[in-house]
Amino acid sequence: MTTHIADTQQTATEFWGVWLNYKFLQVGSCQQKVTDGQDILWVFNASNKKHFLKLAASSRAAYMGKSYLIRVTDGATGDPIEGVTVGGVITDKAGVAEI
């Protein structure tokens, strides 16, 4: 059984969790059926997280020299998250950063 992703290793007290559409899976990850459009998130130490961040861009494409907006919300509640650094820019009260 794999207990790490990249260089982050599971410990005796911190585990990997899998979320589907920003909720814990109700079955094991091997048993979960996934369809197009669903969000899958592997989270380290998931039980101790305050927010599970969801990022949405204002555009499907980014172009050199043109800014675009990134909105950061709590994936479970939809609430905007202030103070997140995205691309070197900190999100405002609305959870938005202009990159």
DSSP file (Angstrom, degrees, kcal/mol; ACC not computed):
  #  RESIDUE AA STRUCTURE BP1 BP2  ACC     N-H-->O    O-->H-N    N-H-->O    O-->H-N    TCO  KAPPA ALPHA  PHI   PSI    X-CA   Y-CA   Z-CA
    1    1 A M              0   0    0      0, 0.0     2,-0.3     0, 0.0     0, 0.0   0.000 360.0 360.0 360.0 132.0    0.0    0.0    0.0
    2    2 A T        +     0   0    0      1,-0.1     3,-0.0     2,-0.0     0, 0.0  -0.612 360.0 176.5 -78.8 133.5    1.3    3.4   -1.0
    3    3 A T        +     0   0    0     -2,-0.3     7,-3.1     7,-0.1     2,-0.3   0.177  57.3  56.9-123.0  15.3    1.5    5.8    1.9
    4    4 A H  E     -A    9   0A   0      5,-0.2     2,-0.4    12,-0.0     5,-0.2  -0.989  54.5-155.2-145.4 155.4    3.1    8.9    0.2
    5    5 A I  E >  S-A    8   0A   0      3,-1.9     3,-2.4    -2,-0.3     2,-0.1  -0.997  76.7 -39.0-128.1 126.2    2.6   11.3   -2.6
    6    6 A A  T 3  S-     0   0    0     -2,-0.4    -2,-0.0     1,-0.3     0, 0.0  -0.407 126.6 -25.8  53.4-123.1    5.8   12.9   -3.9
    7    7 A D  T 3  S+     0   0    0     -2,-0.1     2,-0.7    -3,-0.1    -1,-0.3   0.285 112.8 104.3-103.9  11.9    7.9   13.6   -0.8
    8    8 A T  E <   -A    5   0A   0     -3,-2.4    -3,-1.9     0, 0.0     2,-0.4  -0.844  55.9-163.3 -97.7 114.0    5.0   13.8    1.7
    9    9 A Q  E     -A    4   0A   0     -2,-0.7    -5,-0.2    -5,-0.2     5,-0.1  -0.783  19.2-119.3-102.3 134.3    4.8   10.6    3.8
   10   10 A Q        -     0   0    0     -7,-3.1     5,-0.2    -2,-0.4     2,-0.2  -0.380  34.8-162.6 -62.0 146.7    1.9    9.4    5.8
   11   11 A T        -     0   0    0      3,-2.8    -1,-0.1    -2,-0.0     0, 0.0  -0.596  37.7 -88.5-122.1-174.1    2.7    9.1    9.6
   12   12 A A  S    S+     0   0    0     -2,-0.2     3,-0.1     1,-0.2    -2,-0.0   0.732 128.3  25.0 -68.7 -21.5    1.1    7.3   12.6
   13   13 A T  S    S+     0   0    0      1,-0.2     2,-0.5     2,-0.0    -1,-0.2   0.503 116.5  62.4-121.1  -8.6   -1.0   10.4   13.2
   14   14 A E        +     0   0    0     -5,-0.1    -3,-2.8    32,-0.0     2,-0.3  -0.983  64.1 177.0-125.8 125.7   -1.3   12.1    9.8
   15   15 A F        -     0   0    0     -2,-0.5    30,-2.6    -5,-0.2    31,-0.8  -0.805  33.0-104.7-126.1 161.6   -3.0   10.4    6.9
   16   16 A W  E     -B   44   0B   0     -2,-0.3     2,-0.3    28,-0.2    28,-0.2  -0.703  36.6-166.7 -81.1 137.1   -4.0   11.0    3.3
   17   17 A G  E     -B   43   0B   0     26,-3.1    26,-3.2    -2,-0.4     2,-0.5  -0.917  11.2-141.6-121.6 153.0   -7.7   11.6    2.8
   18   18 A V  E     -B   42   0B   0     -2,-0.3     7,-1.8    24,-0.2     2,-0.4  -0.965  15.0-165.5-117.8 129.8   -9.6   11.6   -0.5
   19   19 A W  E     -BC  41  24B   0     22,-2.8    22,-2.2    -2,-0.5     2,-0.5  -0.907   8.1-160.3-114.4 141.1  -12.4   14.1   -1.1
   20   20 A L  E >  S-BC  40  23B   0      3,-2.8     3,-0.7    -2,-0.4    20,-0.2  -0.986  84.9 -13.5-119.0 119.5  -15.0   13.9   -3.9
   21   21 A N  T 3  S-     0   0    0     18,-3.3    -1,-0.1    -2,-0.5    19,-0.1   0.881 130.8 -55.4  52.6  40.2  -16.7   17.2   -4.5
   22   22 A Y  T 3  S+     0   0    0     17,-0.4     2,-0.3     1,-0.2    -1,-0.2   0.773 118.5 102.0  65.7  32.2  -15.2   18.6   -1.3
   23   23 A K  E <  S-C   20   0B   0     -3,-0.7    -3,-2.8    52,-0.0    -1,-0.2  -0.989  80.8 -97.1-137.0 146.5  -16.7   15.8    0.9
   24   24 A F  E     -C   19   0B   0     -2,-0.3    -5,-0.2    -5,-0.2     2,-0.0  -0.304  49.3-101.1 -58.0 143.3  -14.9   12.8    2.4
   25   25 A L        -     0   0    0     -7,-1.8    -1,-0.1     1,-0.1     4,-0.1  -0.347  19.1-148.9 -62.7 147.9  -15.5    9.6    0.4
   26   26 A Q  S    S+     0   0    0      2,-0.1     2,-0.3    -3,-0.1    -1,-0.1   0.529  83.3  33.4 -94.4  -9.5  -18.0    7.2    1.8
   27   27 A V  S    S-     0   0    0      1,-0.1     5,-0.1     2,-0.0    -2,-0.1  -0.813 105.5 -71.0-132.7 173.5  -16.2    4.2    0.4
   28   28 A G    >>  -     0   0    0     -2,-0.3     3,-1.4     1,-0.1     4,-1.1  -0.305  47.8-110.8 -65.0 153.9  -12.5    3.4   -0.2
   29   29 A S  T 34 S+     0   0    0      1,-0.3     3,-0.2     2,-0.2    -1,-0.1   0.794 118.4  55.3 -60.3 -28.3  -10.8    5.3   -3.0
   30   30 A C  T 34 S+     0   0    0      1,-0.2    -1,-0.3     3,-0.0    -2,-0.0   0.731 109.7  46.8 -75.4 -21.3  -10.6    2.1   -5.1
   31   31 A Q  T <4 S+     0   0    0     -3,-1.4     2,-0.3     2,-0.1    -2,-0.2   0.601  87.2 106.5 -94.1 -13.3  -14.3    1.6   -4.9
   32   32 A Q     <  -     0   0    0     -4,-1.1     2,-0.4    -3,-0.2    -7,-0.0  -0.520  60.1-147.0 -75.1 126.1  -15.4    5.1   -5.7
   33   33 A K        -     0   0    0     -2,-0.3     2,-0.4     2,-0.0    -2,-0.1  -0.768  16.6-162.0 -88.5 137.0  -16.9    5.7   -9.2
   34   34 A V        -     0   0    0     -2,-0.4     2,-0.3     4,-0.0     3,-0.0  -0.947   4.8-164.8-123.7 140.4  -16.0    9.1  -10.6
   35   35 A T    >   -     0   0    0     -2,-0.4     3,-1.8     1,-0.1    -2,-0.0  -0.792  38.9 -72.2-119.7 165.4  -17.8   10.9  -13.5
   36   36 A D  T 3  S+     0   0    0     -2,-0.3    -1,-0.1     1,-0.2     3,-0.1  -0.224 116.1  25.5 -53.0 139.1  -16.8   13.8  -15.7
   37   37 A G  T 3  S+     0   0    0      1,-0.3    -1,-0.2    -3,-0.0     2,-0.2   0.322  88.7 125.1  89.7  -8.2  -17.0   17.2  -13.9
   38   38 A Q    <   -     0   0    0     -3,-1.8     2,-0.5     1,-0.0    -1,-0.3  -0.586  58.3-127.6 -84.3 149.6  -16.4   15.8  -10.4
   39   39 A D        -     0   0    0     -2,-0.2   -18,-3.3    -3,-0.1     2,-0.4  -0.863  21.5-168.7 -99.1 124.2  -13.6   17.3   -8.2
   40   40 A I  E     -B   20   0B   0     -2,-0.5     2,-0.4   -20,-0.2   -20,-0.2  -0.944   7.4-178.9-110.8 132.0  -11.2   14.8   -6.7
   41   41 A L  E     -B   19   0B   0    -22,-2.2   -22,-2.8    -2,-0.4     2,-0.6  -0.978  19.3-154.1-137.1 121.6   -8.8   16.1   -4.1
   42   42 A W  E     -B   18   0B   0     -2,-0.4     2,-0.5   -24,-0.2   -24,-0.2  -0.855  24.2-169.1 -90.8 124.3   -6.1   14.1   -2.2
   43   43 A V  E >   -B   17   0B   0    -26,-3.2   -26,-3.1    -2,-0.6     3,-0.8  -0.962  17.2-139.3-124.1 126.8   -5.5   15.9    1.1
   44   44 A F  E 3  S+B   16   0B   0     -2,-0.5   -28,-0.2     1,-0.3   -35,-0.0  -0.700  91.3   0.1 -82.8 134.0   -2.7   15.3    3.6
   45   45 A N  T >  S+     0   0    0    -30,-2.6     3,-2.0    -2,-0.4    -1,-0.3   0.888  83.1 172.8  57.3  42.9   -3.9   15.4    7.2
   46   46 A A  G X   +     0   0    0    -31,-0.8     3,-1.4    -3,-0.8    -2,-0.1   0.765  64.8  63.9 -56.7 -33.4   -7.4   16.1    6.0
   47   47 A S  G 3  S+     0   0    0      1,-0.3    -1,-0.3   -32,-0.2    -2,-0.1   0.685 103.8  48.9 -68.2 -16.4   -9.1   15.8    9.4
   48   48 A N  G <  S+     0   0    0     -3,-2.0     2,-0.3     0, 0.0    -1,-0.3   0.185  85.4 111.4-109.4  16.6   -7.1   18.8   10.7
   49   49 A K    <   -     0   0    0     -3,-1.4     3,-0.1     1,-0.1    -4,-0.0  -0.699  49.3-160.9 -94.0 143.5   -7.8   21.3    7.8
   50   50 A K  S    S+     0   0    0     -2,-0.3     2,-0.3     1,-0.2    -1,-0.1   0.856  77.8  16.8 -85.5 -40.4   -9.9   24.4    8.2
   51   51 A H        -     0   0    0     25,-0.0     2,-0.6    24,-0.0    -1,-0.2  -0.948  57.2-148.3-133.9 151.9  -10.6   24.9    4.5
   52   52 A F        -     0   0    0     -2,-0.3    23,-3.5    -3,-0.1    24,-0.3  -0.939  36.5-135.1-118.7 104.6  -10.3   22.9    1.3
   53   53 A L  E     -D   74   0C   0     -2,-0.6     2,-0.4    21,-0.2    21,-0.2  -0.304  20.5-169.1 -74.2 138.8   -9.4   25.5   -1.3
   54   54 A K  E     -D   73   0C   0     19,-2.6    19,-2.4    -2,-0.1     2,-0.4  -0.996   8.8-158.5-123.0 126.2  -11.1   25.7   -4.7
   55   55 A L  E     -D   72   0C   0     -2,-0.4     2,-0.4    17,-0.2    17,-0.2  -0.885   9.3-176.8-108.7 136.4   -9.6   27.9   -7.3
   56   56 A A  E     -D   71   0C   0     15,-2.1    15,-3.1    -2,-0.4     2,-0.2  -0.999  14.9-143.4-132.8 131.5  -11.5   29.3  -10.3
   57   57 A A  E     -D   70   0C   0     -2,-0.4    13,-0.2    13,-0.2     3,-0.0  -0.612  15.7-132.6 -92.5 153.0  -10.0   31.4  -13.1
   58   58 A S  S    S+     0   0    0     11,-2.4     2,-0.3    -2,-0.2    12,-0.1   0.617  93.3  32.3 -76.6 -12.1  -11.9   34.2  -14.8
   59   59 A S  S    S-     0   0    0     10,-0.3    -2,-0.1     1,-0.1    -1,-0.0  -0.973  72.2-131.6-143.1 154.2  -10.8   32.9  -18.2
   60   60 A R  S    S+     0   0    0     -2,-0.3     2,-0.3     1,-0.1    -1,-0.1   0.623  95.9  40.4 -79.9 -12.7  -10.0   29.4  -19.7
   61   61 A A        -     0   0    0      2,-0.0     2,-0.4    -3,-0.0    -1,-0.1  -0.974  68.9-147.9-136.7 149.4   -6.7   30.8  -21.1
   62   62 A A        -     0   0    0     -2,-0.3     2,-0.4     6,-0.0     5,-0.1  -0.943  15.2-158.6-115.9 140.0   -4.0   33.1  -19.9
   63   63 A Y    >   -     0   0    0     -2,-0.4     3,-2.2     3,-0.3    -2,-0.0  -0.940  29.0 -98.1-122.9 142.1   -2.0   35.3  -22.2
   64   64 A M  T 3  S+     0   0    0     -2,-0.4     3,-0.1     1,-0.3    -1,-0.0  -0.287 109.3  12.7 -55.1 130.6    1.4   36.9  -21.8
   65   65 A G  T 3  S+     0   0    0      1,-0.2     2,-0.4    -3,-0.0    -1,-0.3   0.383 105.9 103.0  83.5  -4.7    1.1   40.5  -20.6
   66   66 A K    <   -     0   0    0     -3,-2.2    -3,-0.3    33,-0.0    -1,-0.2  -0.924  64.5-135.2-113.2 136.2   -2.7   40.2  -19.8
   67   67 A S        -     0   0    0     -2,-0.4     2,-0.3    -3,-0.1    -4,-0.1  -0.476  21.1-174.2 -84.2 159.6   -4.0   39.9  -16.3
   68   68 A Y        -     0   0    0     -2,-0.1    31,-2.8    -6,-0.1     2,-0.4  -0.967  22.4-112.4-147.4 161.8   -6.7   37.5  -15.2
   69   69 A L  E     - E   0  98C   0     -2,-0.3   -11,-2.4    29,-0.2     2,-0.5  -0.769  18.2-164.5-102.6 140.9   -8.6   36.9  -12.0
   70   70 A I  E     -DE  57  97C   0     27,-2.5    27,-2.4    -2,-0.4     2,-0.5  -0.991   8.7-157.8-118.9 128.7   -8.4   33.9   -9.7
   71   71 A R  E     -DE  56  96C   0    -15,-3.1   -15,-2.1    -2,-0.5     2,-0.5  -0.934   4.2-160.0-109.4 128.1  -11.1   33.4   -7.1
   72   72 A V  E     +D   55   0C   0     23,-3.4     9,-2.4    -2,-0.5     2,-0.3  -0.927  19.4 163.9-110.6 123.8  -10.4   31.2   -4.1
   73   73 A T  E     -DF  54  80C   0    -19,-2.4   -19,-2.6    -2,-0.5     2,-0.7  -0.862  48.3 -95.5-129.5 165.6  -13.2   29.7   -2.1
   74   74 A D  E  >  -D   53   0C   0      5,-2.7     4,-3.6    -2,-0.3     3,-0.4  -0.771  36.4-144.7 -77.1 118.4  -13.8   27.0    0.4
   75   75 A G  T  4 S+     0   0    0    -23,-3.5    -1,-0.2    -2,-0.7   -22,-0.1   0.791  94.8  48.9 -59.3 -29.9  -14.8   24.1   -1.8
   76   76 A A  T  4 S+     0   0    0    -24,-0.3    -1,-0.2     1,-0.1   -23,-0.1   0.838 128.0  19.6 -79.5 -33.7  -17.2   22.7    0.8
   77   77 A T  T  4 S-     0   0    0     -3,-0.4    -2,-0.2     2,-0.1    -1,-0.1   0.673  90.3-128.5-111.0 -22.6  -19.0   26.0    1.6
   78   78 A G     <  +     0   0    0     -4,-3.6    -3,-0.1     1,-0.3    -2,-0.0   0.428  57.1 147.5  83.3  -0.7  -18.3   28.3   -1.3
   79   79 A D        -     0   0    0     -5,-0.3    -5,-2.7    -6,-0.1    -1,-0.3  -0.452  53.9-110.4 -68.8 138.0  -17.2   31.0    1.1
   80   80 A P  B     -F   73   0C   0      0, 0.0     2,-0.6     0, 0.0    -7,-0.3  -0.384  27.0-139.6 -66.3 147.0  -14.4   33.3   -0.3
   81   81 A I    >   -     0   0    0     -9,-2.4     3,-0.5    13,-0.2     2,-0.2  -0.941  13.7-157.2-115.1 115.6  -11.0   32.9    1.4
   82   82 A E  T 3   +     0   0    0     -2,-0.6    10,-0.2     1,-0.2    11,-0.1  -0.612  69.8  31.2 -86.4 146.7   -9.0   36.0    2.1
   83   83 A G  T 3  S+     0   0    0      8,-1.9     2,-0.4     1,-0.3    -1,-0.2   0.609  75.3 139.3  87.8  13.2   -5.2   36.0    2.5
   84   84 A V    <   -     0   0    0     -3,-0.5     7,-2.4     8,-0.2     2,-0.6  -0.762  49.4-132.7 -90.0 134.8   -4.3   33.1    0.2
   85   85 A T  E     +G   90   0D   0     -2,-0.4     2,-0.4     5,-0.2     5,-0.2  -0.792  29.7 173.5 -90.6 120.9   -1.2   33.6   -2.0
   86   86 A V  E >  S-G   89   0D   0      3,-3.3     3,-1.8    -2,-0.6   -16,-0.1  -0.984  72.8 -16.4-127.5 117.6   -1.8   32.7   -5.6
   87   87 A G  T 3  S-     0   0    0     -2,-0.4    -1,-0.1     1,-0.3     3,-0.1   0.826 129.0 -53.3  58.7  31.6    1.0   33.4   -8.1
   88   88 A G  T 3  S+     0   0    0      1,-0.3     2,-0.4     0, 0.0    -1,-0.3   0.469 119.1 108.0  83.5   2.1    2.6   35.8   -5.7
   89   89 A V  E <   -G   86   0D   0     -3,-1.8    -3,-3.3     8,-0.0     2,-0.4  -0.918  64.8-132.6-115.5 140.2   -0.6   37.8   -5.1
   90   90 A I  E     -G   85   0D   0     -2,-0.4    -5,-0.2    -5,-0.2     8,-0.2  -0.751  25.5-116.1 -94.3 134.5   -2.7   37.7   -2.0
   91   91 A T        -     0   0    0     -7,-2.4    -8,-1.9    -2,-0.4     6,-0.2  -0.343  27.2-134.2 -68.1 148.0   -6.5   37.3   -2.3
   92   92 A D    >   -     0   0    0      4,-2.1     3,-2.2   -10,-0.2    -8,-0.2  -0.102  42.4 -74.6 -87.9-169.5   -8.7   40.1   -1.1
   93   93 A K  T 3  S+     0   0    0      1,-0.3   -11,-0.2     2,-0.1    -2,-0.1   0.777 134.3  54.2 -61.4 -27.6  -11.9   39.8    1.1
   94   94 A A  T 3  S-     0   0    0      2,-0.1    -1,-0.3   -13,-0.1   -13,-0.2   0.419 120.3-110.8 -85.5   1.8  -13.8   38.5   -1.9
   95   95 A G  S <  S+     0   0    0     -3,-2.2   -23,-3.4     1,-0.3     2,-0.4   0.694  74.1 137.4  78.9  18.5  -11.2   35.7   -2.3
   96   96 A V  E     -E   71   0C   0    -25,-0.2    -4,-2.1    -6,-0.1     2,-0.4  -0.817  32.2-176.7-108.1 138.0   -9.9   37.3   -5.6
   97   97 A A  E     -E   70   0C   0    -27,-2.4   -27,-2.5    -2,-0.4     2,-0.7  -0.999  20.0-141.4-127.1 133.9   -6.3   37.8   -6.7
   98   98 A E  E      E   69   0C   0     -2,-0.4   -29,-0.2   -29,-0.2    -8,-0.1  -0.860 360.0 360.0 -95.4 116.0   -5.4   39.5  -10.0
   99   99 A I              0   0    0    -31,-2.8   -30,-0.1    -2,-0.7    -1,-0.1   0.402 360.0 360.0 -99.1 360.0   -2.5   37.7  -11.5
